[in-house]
């Protein structure tokens, strides 16, 4: 997948390639989101058990950034 991934609230919030993201979080993959997003990258990004997202988080180096957040971070940013 041509995107960068970021998980906030689960240790480091560094950007990861698809391979790094998959190696670290594949056991938490649930399924692709069941929502019709306008952004193609979010249509195929997996949902992760225990995390909010996927969310679009802009672009870096010409690639979209897909962001996930712990529920604690999501709640803090939503208030």
N, C-alpha and C positions, 0 to 999 in steps of 0.2 A: 504494500500500500504506500502510495506516495504522500506521506504526511509526517509530521512530527507529533509526538505525544508527550503530555505533561500530566502528572498526577500530583495534586496539591493536598497536603495534609497526611501523607503517607511517607514521611521522611523527606528526601530531597525532592525539590520541584523542578529538577533539571529536565530539559527537553531530551527525548529519546527517539531513536529511529524505530520503525515498525518492528525490526528484529529484536532490538533491546526491550521494547515494550512487551512484545509477545513472550520473550523468555522470562521476564519478571512477573507478568500478570496473567499468563494464559490459564492458570487454574481457576481464575476468577471470572473468565469469560462466561457470559450467560447466553447472549444472542445479539444479533443486530437489533438496534432500536426499532420499535414498531410504529414509528412516527414518520410522516412524510416531510422531511426537512427540505428546505430549498437548497441546501449545500450537499453536493454529492458525497463529500468525505464523511458526513455524519450519517448518511444512509447506510454506509457499510461498516462504520466503526462499531465495535462490539460494546455492549453494556457490560459493566463489571460488578460482580457481587460485592455489596458493601460500599459502593461509591456512587456519587451522583454524576450524571453525565451520560453520554459525551456532550461536550459543549464546543462551539467554535471559538477559538482564541486568537484570531488574526492569522498572520502569516510571518514566517521567518525564512530567509534565504529562498524565497519563492515557493515555499511549501506551506500548506495550511497546518495550523497547530490545533490538535484535538486535545481538549482539557477535561480532566476528571477531578473531582474534589471529594475529600472525605465529607461525611454528612456534617461534622462539626464545622468545617470550613464553609460548606454550603450555607448552613444556618447563620453563621457569623456574617457572611457576605450578603445574605438576603435580608438582613434587618437593618 
